[in-house]
Amino acid sequence: MDYAIPTGLVLVTGVVLAILAQRRGWNPSLAVALSVGLAVRVLIMLLSAADHWQPIDYVNSFRPAGEAILNGGNPVNSGWHFLPTIPYVYGLLLWLGIPWEIAGRLVTVVADLILIPLVGRLAGGAKANLRAFQYACNPLAILVASVHGQVEPVSLVFAVAAYVVARGPGEWTRGEPLLDRPSRMWRSFLTDRLATRRAFYAGLLMGLGLCAKSWPAILIPGLLMFLPGVRSRIVAMVGVAVPPVLFLLTMPLGGWVRWDQLAEVLKTISLRPSDVRPITGDWGWTAVSSGGEWDLSSWKLKVGQYLIYAVAAFCLYWWRKADPIDVTIAILLGFMIVTPRLGAQYLLWFMPFLVARPTRFAWPAIIGCSLWAATGYLVLTQFCCEQWGALHAPWAVSSVLVFPLIIAAMPWNRRDAAPVEPVVAPQLRMSRTK
């Protein structure tokens, strides 16, 4: 990996610029943020593409999925476990003759560039451009998009866009709770018509995020909290379901699978929790329990899944009056603590939200997670076989060192979103002259 040192230098420079921008009150224009983001991501992509080493899943999972589309085969196979949306794009780029080392990363780099202005829109206010610039410099986003070519940025670009659309113009004000008295819910269902169209578009965007990967389902509660009432939330859920169903049907309609194979496809993409592959040992408590070795114990996966459900329910209750972005940050950071399995790219899930609405310890957590991931991306990959295995175990176990930073970055002091007070025009007292 000849690009490890220059990549590391670029990432460190980005972190320094992001922190300096915050400390010194810089407010770079969106054009500057996009220019920096484009230059850095394209540079790292070219360095990664030119190297002889390529990520194993990038070669053995992503490329075969794109080639299956070209050859009329089933892209949802032993290497690809999601809907065929991204393989369609891979197949198109390969059909255009773009070398795979560029084509596979082009998808994620473009998506991550679009995320830069979206993070600014999500942040809103006077610091919108600052947050966009800080995401442009985010080291983990650069690693995932330009080195690994993992499709997290594609899911995130649709999910963040869904949040922006659901919030709508102006300042967000807290609506009804997700669960309320039946009489109020029914009255809201009958009378809530204002946000219906916005809710449907937001749902469609979130559904497109689910078409890239299934994990954005964890973001749906935050999306619904942005919407004002029962009707708009039901409409949003209908919108969420539309893109996955349509993309699933494209497989038999396009001839990539037979109609009778759809049940097997659904099992492969792990719509049921019991279908998730029980590979643990890369992160957190499962890494500690197995000494950093990969473990196929299904009981750990089941325990971890129940822990994820419990943490999500706790966050929804504890932050039920908070800004939906804070609720999302809490759920995603809580997920990172209890999940039984994790790839380094998972750490990107919370980055756009935490950058857009940072907590007191946001940047220590961002730097800590990025440093841990960069060790895996840039250091461990310098070795192979037994040497890699010997280094992988302590690296996986060391993930627990990041946990205090993740816990500290939770929005503990933002449990209640401050209501937006209406601006009342001052009344001018007219004096009467005699």
C-alpha positions as a Python dict, from the first residue, in 0.01 Angstrom:
ca = {
    (1, 'M'): (0, 0, 0),
    (2, 'D'): (215, 280, -133),
    (3, 'Y'): (-59, 534, -66),
    (4, 'A'): (-78, 478, 312),
    (5, 'I'): (157, 761, 410),
    (6, 'P'): (21, 1031, 173),
    (7, 'T'): (-333, 928, 262),
    (8, 'G'): (-254, 958, 633),
    (9, 'L'): (-102, 1303, 582),
    (10, 'V'): (-410, 1422, 392),
    (11, 'L'): (-641, 1291, 666),
    (12, 'V'): (-444, 1461, 943),
    (13, 'T'): (-443, 1788, 747),
    (14, 'G'): (-821, 1764, 708),
    (15, 'V'): (-873, 1715, 1082),
    (16, 'V'): (-651, 2013, 1161),
    (17, 'L'): (-841, 2233, 917),
    (18, 'A'): (-1178, 2121, 1054),
    (19, 'I'): (-1079, 2200, 1412),
    (20, 'L'): (-913, 2531, 1320),
    (21, 'A'): (-1225, 2634, 1132),
    (22, 'Q'): (-1429, 2578, 1449),
    (23, 'R'): (-1182, 2742, 1687),
    (24, 'R'): (-1117, 3050, 1478),
    (25, 'G'): (-1470, 3105, 1358),
    (26, 'W'): (-1406, 3042, 992),
    (27, 'N'): (-1712, 3019, 772),
    (28, 'P'): (-1589, 2894, 434),
    (29, 'S'): (-1833, 2921, 146),
    (30, 'L'): (-2006, 2611, 17),
    (31, 'A'): (-1794, 2636, -300),
    (32, 'V'): (-1478, 2615, -89),
    (33, 'A'): (-1612, 2314, 104),
    (34, 'L'): (-1704, 2135, -218),
    (35, 'S'): (-1369, 2216, -377),
    (36, 'V'): (-1177, 2081, -78),
    (37, 'G'): (-1399, 1774, -58),
    (38, 'L'): (-1365, 1702, -430),
    (39, 'A'): (-988, 1748, -438),
    (40, 'V'): (-924, 1527, -136),
    (41, 'R'): (-1163, 1247, -234),
    (42, 'V'): (-1046, 1229, -596),
    (43, 'L'): (-681, 1234, -491),
    (44, 'I'): (-726, 948, -243),
    (45, 'M'): (-942, 755, -491),
    (46, 'L'): (-671, 776, -758),
    (47, 'L'): (-399, 673, -513),
    (48, 'S'): (-610, 378, -395),
    (49, 'A'): (-702, 269, -747),
    (50, 'A'): (-339, 270, -858),
    (51, 'D'): (-221, 47, -573),
    (52, 'H'): (-187, -330, -612),
    (53, 'W'): (-381, -390, -289),
    (54, 'Q'): (-758, -365, -301),
    (55, 'P'): (-1012, -432, -20),
    (56, 'I'): (-1121, -794, -22),
    (57, 'D'): (-1495, -724, -31),
    (58, 'Y'): (-1440, -459, -297),
    (59, 'V'): (-1291, -729, -521),
    (60, 'N'): (-1475, -1043, -415),
    (61, 'S'): (-1824, -903, -344),
    (62, 'F'): (-1885, -569, -513),
    (63, 'R'): (-1725, -643, -850),
    (64, 'P'): (-1900, -981, -898),
    (65, 'A'): (-2233, -811, -825),
    (66, 'G'): (-2174, -559, -1102),
    (67, 'E'): (-2051, -828, -1341),
    (68, 'A'): (-2362, -1035, -1266),
    (69, 'I'): (-2576, -748, -1396),
    (70, 'L'): (-2373, -737, -1717),
    (71, 'N'): (-2398, -1114, -1763),
    (72, 'G'): (-2768, -1145, -1678),
    (73, 'G'): (-2703, -1328, -1350),
    (74, 'N'): (-2830, -1284, -997),
    (75, 'P'): (-2639, -999, -826),
    (76, 'V'): (-2775, -1098, -485),
    (77, 'N'): (-2541, -1386, -419),
    (78, 'S'): (-2287, -1501, -162),
    (79, 'G'): (-2101, -1171, -194),
    (80, 'W'): (-2382, -913, -211),
    (81, 'H'): (-2655, -923, 53),
    (82, 'F'): (-2870, -624, -34),
    (83, 'L'): (-3114, -510, -299),
    (84, 'P'): (-2962, -485, -648),
    (85, 'T'): (-2971, -105, -670),
    (86, 'I'): (-2596, -48, -638),
    (87, 'P'): (-2505, -347, -859),
    (88, 'Y'): (-2715, -185, -1134),
    (89, 'V'): (-2490, 121, -1111),
    (90, 'Y'): (-2177, -96, -1100),
    (91, 'G'): (-2295, -280, -1410),
    (92, 'L'): (-2359, 46, -1595),
    (93, 'L'): (-2014, 183, -1513),
    (94, 'L'): (-1845, -142, -1616),
    (95, 'W'): (-2050, -144, -1937),
    (96, 'L'): (-1917, 206, -2009),
    (97, 'G'): (-1565, 63, -1992),
    (98, 'I'): (-1453, 239, -1673),
    (99, 'P'): (-1185, 31, -1493),
    (100, 'W'): (-1324, -135, -1182),
    (101, 'E'): (-1065, 25, -952),
    (102, 'I'): (-1224, 360, -1040),
    (103, 'A'): (-1582, 255, -1120),
    (104, 'G'): (-1657, 98, -781),
    (105, 'R'): (-1528, 400, -593),
    (106, 'L'): (-1687, 654, -825),
    (107, 'V'): (-2030, 565, -685),
    (108, 'T'): (-1931, 634, -325),
    (109, 'V'): (-1718, 941, -395),
    (110, 'V'): (-2002, 1113, -583),
    (111, 'A'): (-2247, 1029, -304),
    (112, 'D'): (-2009, 1158, -37),
    (113, 'L'): (-1962, 1483, -229),
    (114, 'I'): (-2339, 1536, -238),
    (115, 'L'): (-2342, 1479, 138),
    (116, 'I'): (-2128, 1789, 192),
    (117, 'P'): (-2402, 2046, 112),
    (118, 'L'): (-2665, 1817, 265),
    (119, 'V'): (-2482, 1822, 598),
    (120, 'G'): (-2487, 2202, 577),
    (121, 'R'): (-2860, 2197, 510),
    (122, 'L'): (-2913, 1955, 796),
    (123, 'A'): (-2721, 2186, 1030),
    (124, 'G'): (-2894, 2502, 912),
    (125, 'G'): (-2839, 2841, 1068),
    (126, 'A'): (-2531, 3061, 1057),
    (127, 'K'): (-2288, 2767, 1084),
    (128, 'A'): (-2427, 2565, 793),
    (129, 'N'): (-2125, 2631, 570),
    (130, 'L'): (-1885, 2554, 856),
    (131, 'R'): (-2049, 2213, 912),
    (132, 'A'): (-2036, 2140, 540),
    (133, 'F'): (-1664, 2222, 536),
    (134, 'Q'): (-1602, 2005, 841),
    (135, 'Y'): (-1774, 1711, 675),
    (136, 'A'): (-1565, 1772, 362),
    (137, 'C'): (-1260, 1721, 585),
    (138, 'N'): (-1400, 1422, 777),
    (139, 'P'): (-1128, 1154, 773),
    (140, 'L'): (-1358, 854, 808),
    (141, 'A'): (-1581, 969, 523),
    (142, 'I'): (-1275, 997, 299),
    (143, 'L'): (-1152, 650, 397),
    (144, 'V'): (-1487, 481, 344),
    (145, 'A'): (-1567, 655, 15),
    (146, 'S'): (-1226, 679, -153),
    (147, 'V'): (-1030, 384, -12),
    (148, 'H'): (-1282, 115, 81),
    (149, 'G'): (-1553, 201, -171),
    (150, 'Q'): (-1818, 89, 79),
    (151, 'V'): (-2168, 209, -6),
    (152, 'E'): (-2250, 377, 328),
    (153, 'P'): (-2230, 723, 163),
    (154, 'V'): (-2501, 621, -84),
    (155, 'S'): (-2740, 521, 194),
    (156, 'L'): (-2652, 833, 390),
    (157, 'V'): (-2703, 1074, 101),
    (158, 'F'): (-3065, 962, 67),
    (159, 'A'): (-3123, 937, 443),
    (160, 'V'): (-2988, 1285, 518),
    (161, 'A'): (-3187, 1425, 224),
    (162, 'A'): (-3497, 1258, 371),
    (163, 'Y'): (-3434, 1435, 703),
    (164, 'V'): (-3391, 1770, 529),
    (165, 'V'): (-3716, 1725, 334),
    (166, 'A'): (-3910, 1598, 638),
    (167, 'R'): (-3803, 1897, 847),
    (168, 'G'): (-3920, 2135, 576),
    (169, 'P'): (-3842, 2506, 552),
    (170, 'G'): (-3785, 2722, 854),
    (171, 'E'): (-3723, 2615, 1210),
    (172, 'W'): (-3842, 2277, 1332),
    (173, 'T'): (-4099, 2272, 1611),
    (174, 'R'): (-4185, 1964, 1809),
    (175, 'G'): (-4504, 1795, 1696),
    (176, 'E'): (-4701, 1516, 1857),
    (177, 'P'): (-4518, 1223, 2020),
    (178, 'L'): (-4474, 911, 1808),
    (179, 'L'): (-4721, 737, 2041),
    (180, 'D'): (-4996, 943, 2196),
    (181, 'R'): (-5351, 912, 2323),
    (182, 'P'): (-5571, 724, 2074),
    (183, 'S'): (-5821, 1010, 2052),
    (184, 'R'): (-5554, 1263, 1960),
    (185, 'M'): (-5391, 1022, 1714),
    (186, 'W'): (-5724, 966, 1540),
    (187, 'R'): (-5802, 1339, 1531),
    (188, 'S'): (-5457, 1406, 1390),
    (189, 'F'): (-5510, 1140, 1124),
    (190, 'L'): (-5831, 1308, 1011),
    (191, 'T'): (-5707, 1667, 1013),
    (192, 'D'): (-5330, 1657, 942),
    (193, 'R'): (-5302, 1745, 573),
    (194, 'L'): (-5032, 2012, 562),
    (195, 'A'): (-4722, 1789, 559),
    (196, 'T'): (-4856, 1494, 359),
    (197, 'R'): (-4673, 1565, 32),
    (198, 'R'): (-4348, 1649, 210),
    (199, 'A'): (-4382, 1331, 415),
    (200, 'F'): (-4423, 1115, 104),
    (201, 'Y'): (-4115, 1262, -63),
    (202, 'A'): (-3915, 1217, 255),
    (203, 'G'): (-4032, 856, 274),
    (204, 'L'): (-3930, 792, -87),
    (205, 'L'): (-3581, 924, -15),
    (206, 'M'): (-3545, 706, 293),
    (207, 'G'): (-3668, 410, 88),
    (208, 'L'): (-3393, 475, -166),
    (209, 'G'): (-3144, 471, 121),
    (210, 'L'): (-3277, 127, 215),
    (211, 'C'): (-3225, 14, -143),
    (212, 'A'): (-2851, 63, -106),
    (213, 'K'): (-2825, -109, 233),
    (214, 'S'): (-3076, -222, 493),
    (215, 'W'): (-2929, -45, 797),
    (216, 'P'): (-3100, 297, 737),
    (217, 'A'): (-3411, 138, 889),
    (218, 'I'): (-3263, 252, 1221),
    (219, 'L'): (-3307, 613, 1102),
    (220, 'I'): (-3681, 590, 1039),
    (221, 'P'): (-3788, 692, 1395),
    (222, 'G'): (-3595, 1018, 1364),
    (223, 'L'): (-3754, 1082, 1027),
    (224, 'L'): (-4103, 1029, 1169),
    (225, 'M'): (-4033, 1263, 1461),
    (226, 'F'): (-3977, 1546, 1212),
    (227, 'L'): (-4331, 1502, 1082),
    (228, 'P'): (-4619, 1670, 1268),
    (229, 'G'): (-4890, 1406, 1297),
    (230, 'V'): (-5024, 1058, 1234),
    (231, 'R'): (-5136, 1110, 875),
    (232, 'S'): (-4800, 1240, 757),
    (233, 'R'): (-4618, 958, 936),
    (234, 'I'): (-4833, 691, 775),
    (235, 'V'): (-4780, 852, 435),
    (236, 'A'): (-4405, 860, 499),
    (237, 'M'): (-4399, 489, 580),
    (238, 'V'): (-4585, 416, 257),
    (239, 'G'): (-4321, 619, 74),
    (240, 'V'): (-4043, 427, 248),
    (241, 'A'): (-4183, 95, 121),
    (242, 'V'): (-4218, 196, -245),
    (243, 'P'): (-3853, 200, -369),
    (244, 'P'): (-3747, -133, -210),
    (245, 'V'): (-4051, -311, -353),
    (246, 'L'): (-3992, -164, -699),
    (247, 'F'): (-3621, -253, -702),
    (248, 'L'): (-3698, -603, -581),
    (249, 'L'): (-3945, -651, -866),
    (250, 'T'): (-3689, -531, -1121),
    (251, 'M'): (-3493, -851, -1066),
    (252, 'P'): (-3747, -1094, -1218),
    (253, 'L'): (-3878, -830, -1460),
    (254, 'G'): (-3525, -774, -1592),
    (255, 'G'): (-3450, -1144, -1614),
    (256, 'W'): (-3181, -1158, -1347),
    (257, 'V'): (-3381, -1409, -1138),
    (258, 'R'): (-3695, -1614, -1182),
    (259, 'W'): (-4012, -1526, -995),
    (260, 'D'): (-3984, -1840, -785),
    (261, 'Q'): (-3638, -1731, -668),
    (262, 'L'): (-3763, -1414, -496),
    (263, 'A'): (-3808, -1594, -163),
    (264, 'E'): (-3443, -1697, -168),
    (265, 'V'): (-3342, -1344, -260),
    (266, 'L'): (-3534, -1207, 39),
    (267, 'K'): (-3355, -1453, 266),
    (268, 'T'): (-3017, -1356, 121),
    (269, 'I'): (-3067, -985, 180),
    (270, 'S'): (-3143, -1063, 546),
    (271, 'L'): (-3477, -892, 589),
    (272, 'R'): (-3531, -1111, 896),
    (273, 'P'): (-3294, -1075, 1193),
    (274, 'S'): (-3244, -1452, 1193),
    (275, 'D'): (-3095, -1429, 842),
    (276, 'V'): (-2807, -1199, 943),
    (277, 'R'): (-2468, -1363, 910),
    (278, 'P'): (-2335, -1449, 1259),
    (279, 'I'): (-1980, -1318, 1206),
    (280, 'T'): (-1862, -1143, 1522),
    (281, 'G'): (-1533, -1059, 1690),
    (282, 'D'): (-1425, -743, 1509),
    (283, 'W'): (-1557, -487, 1756),
    (284, 'G'): (-1655, -422, 2113),
    (285, 'W'): (-1774, -685, 2357),
    (286, 'T'): (-1768, -970, 2107),
    (287, 'A'): (-1405, -887, 2022),
    (288, 'V'): (-1313, -894, 2390),
    (289, 'S'): (-1497, -1224, 2446),
    (290, 'S'): (-1323, -1393, 2151),
    (291, 'G'): (-982, -1233, 2192),
    (292, 'G'): (-1018, -1045, 1867),
    (293, 'E'): (-1073, -1359, 1660),
    (294, 'W'): (-1366, -1404, 1424),
    (295, 'D'): (-1645, -1599, 1587),
    (296, 'L'): (-1949, -1765, 1428),
    (297, 'S'): (-2144, -1806, 1753),
    (298, 'S'): (-2507, -1732, 1669),
    (299, 'W'): (-2597, -1669, 2034),
    (300, 'K'): (-2377, -1360, 2041),
    (301, 'L'): (-2560, -1224, 1741),
    (302, 'K'): (-2899, -1283, 1904),
    (303, 'V'): (-2792, -1123, 2232),
    (304, 'G'): (-2652, -827, 2040),
    (305, 'Q'): (-2972, -785, 1843),
    (306, 'Y'): (-3182, -773, 2160),
    (307, 'L'): (-2936, -522, 2305),
    (308, 'I'): (-2974, -306, 1995),
    (309, 'Y'): (-3354, -313, 2026),
    (310, 'A'): (-3332, -226, 2396),
    (311, 'V'): (-3091, 62, 2339),
    (312, 'A'): (-3302, 203, 2055),
    (313, 'A'): (-3617, 185, 2271),
    (314, 'F'): (-3434, 352, 2560),
    (315, 'C'): (-3307, 635, 2338),
    (316, 'L'): (-3651, 693, 2189),
    (317, 'Y'): (-3794, 725, 2539),
    (318, 'W'): (-3511, 919, 2704),
    (319, 'W'): (-3482, 1169, 2418),
    (320, 'R'): (-3852, 1168, 2325),
    (321, 'K'): (-3871, 1550, 2357),
    (322, 'A'): (-3539, 1618, 2186),
    (323, 'D'): (-3458, 1738, 1838),
    (324, 'P'): (-3490, 1440, 1600),
    (325, 'I'): (-3127, 1478, 1496),
    (326, 'D'): (-3023, 1436, 1860),
    (327, 'V'): (-3246, 1129, 1887),
    (328, 'T'): (-3075, 987, 1578),
    (329, 'I'): (-2729, 1061, 1719),
    (330, 'A'): (-2819, 887, 2044),
    (331, 'I'): (-2957, 577, 1869),
    (332, 'L'): (-2660, 544, 1634),
    (333, 'L'): (-2397, 598, 1904),
    (334, 'G'): (-2582, 355, 2131),
    (335, 'F'): (-2582, 103, 1846),
    (336, 'M'): (-2204, 129, 1823),
    (337, 'I'): (-2170, 37, 2190),
    (338, 'V'): (-2382, -279, 2193),
    (339, 'T'): (-2364, -414, 1838),
    (340, 'P'): (-2221, -766, 1817),
    (341, 'R'): (-2071, -712, 1471),
    (342, 'L'): (-1927, -410, 1298),
    (343, 'G'): (-1716, -311, 1001),
    (344, 'A'): (-1514, 7, 1018),
    (345, 'Q'): (-1749, 162, 762),
    (346, 'Y'): (-2036, 141, 1014),
    (347, 'L'): (-1875, 425, 1207),
    (348, 'L'): (-1970, 657, 921),
    (349, 'W'): (-2340, 614, 1005),
    (350, 'F'): (-2347, 884, 1272),
    (351, 'M'): (-2087, 1119, 1118),
    (352, 'P'): (-2316, 1347, 911),
    (353, 'F'): (-2555, 1392, 1203),
    (354, 'L'): (-2284, 1449, 1464),
    (355, 'V'): (-2097, 1693, 1238),
    (356, 'A'): (-2418, 1882, 1159),
    (357, 'R'): (-2521, 1907, 1524),
    (358, 'P'): (-2207, 1849, 1731),
    (359, 'T'): (-2212, 1777, 2101),
    (360, 'R'): (-1938, 1887, 2341),
    (361, 'F'): (-1728, 1574, 2281),
    (362, 'A'): (-1822, 1526, 1915),
    (363, 'W'): (-1478, 1585, 1770),
    (364, 'P'): (-1289, 1371, 2024),
    (365, 'A'): (-1527, 1089, 1925),
    (366, 'I'): (-1487, 1162, 1554),
    (367, 'I'): (-1108, 1166, 1582),
    (368, 'G'): (-1098, 855, 1801),
    (369, 'C'): (-1322, 651, 1570),
    (370, 'S'): (-1134, 773, 1263),
    (371, 'L'): (-799, 685, 1418),
    (372, 'W'): (-917, 334, 1503),
    (373, 'A'): (-1056, 283, 1151),
    (374, 'A'): (-748, 432, 985),
    (375, 'T'): (-531, 185, 1174),
    (376, 'G'): (-726, -95, 1008),
    (377, 'Y'): (-734, 66, 664),
    (378, 'L'): (-378, 197, 644),
    (379, 'V'): (-164, -1, 892),
    (380, 'L'): (-300, -354, 916),
    (381, 'T'): (-327, -379, 538),
    (382, 'Q'): (50, -344, 513),
    (383, 'F'): (66, -706, 629),
    (384, 'C'): (-90, -1031, 514),
    (385, 'C'): (-166, -1383, 629),
    (386, 'E'): (-35, -1468, 976),
    (387, 'Q'): (108, -1121, 1035),
    (388, 'W'): (-226, -960, 959),
    (389, 'G'): (-406, -1204, 1187),
    (390, 'A'): (-164, -1136, 1471),
    (391, 'L'): (-224, -762, 1443),
    (392, 'H'): (-598, -789, 1382),
    (393, 'A'): (-673, -941, 1723),
    (394, 'P'): (-534, -657, 1939),
    (395, 'W'): (-674, -399, 1697),
    (396, 'A'): (-1025, -546, 1730),
    (397, 'V'): (-1002, -563, 2109),
    (398, 'S'): (-869, -206, 2121),
    (399, 'S'): (-1205, -86, 1985),
    (400, 'V'): (-1334, -68, 2343),
    (401, 'L'): (-1091, 219, 2403),
    (402, 'V'): (-1311, 432, 2178),
    (403, 'F'): (-1625, 357, 2380),
    (404, 'P'): (-1574, 631, 2645),
    (405, 'L'): (-1549, 889, 2366),
    (406, 'I'): (-1863, 755, 2196),
    (407, 'I'): (-2056, 762, 2524),
    (408, 'A'): (-1933, 1113, 2604),
    (409, 'A'): (-2045, 1232, 2258),
    (410, 'M'): (-2408, 1139, 2329),
    (411, 'P'): (-2641, 1443, 2348),
    (412, 'W'): (-2691, 1400, 2723),
    (413, 'N'): (-2776, 1765, 2789),
    (414, 'R'): (-3011, 1803, 2492),
    (415, 'R'): (-3308, 1594, 2600),
    (416, 'D'): (-3563, 1870, 2549),
    (417, 'A'): (-3572, 2068, 2227),
    (418, 'A'): (-3620, 2434, 2307),
    (419, 'P'): (-3949, 2553, 2158),
    (420, 'V'): (-3923, 2821, 1895),
    (421, 'E'): (-4084, 3135, 2025),
    (422, 'P'): (-4282, 3334, 1768),
    (423, 'V'): (-4139, 3668, 1675),
    (424, 'V'): (-4384, 3943, 1770),
    (425, 'A'): (-4353, 4271, 1590),
    (426, 'P'): (-4308, 4557, 1834),
    (427, 'Q'): (-4603, 4790, 1863),
    (428, 'L'): (-4529, 5152, 1799),
    (429, 'R'): (-4703, 5394, 2038),
    (430, 'M'): (-4824, 5693, 1853),
    (431, 'S'): (-4836, 6017, 2046),
    (432, 'R'): (-5132, 6242, 2001),
    (433, 'T'): (-5065, 6602, 1939),
    (434, 'K'): (-5305, 6865, 2044),
}
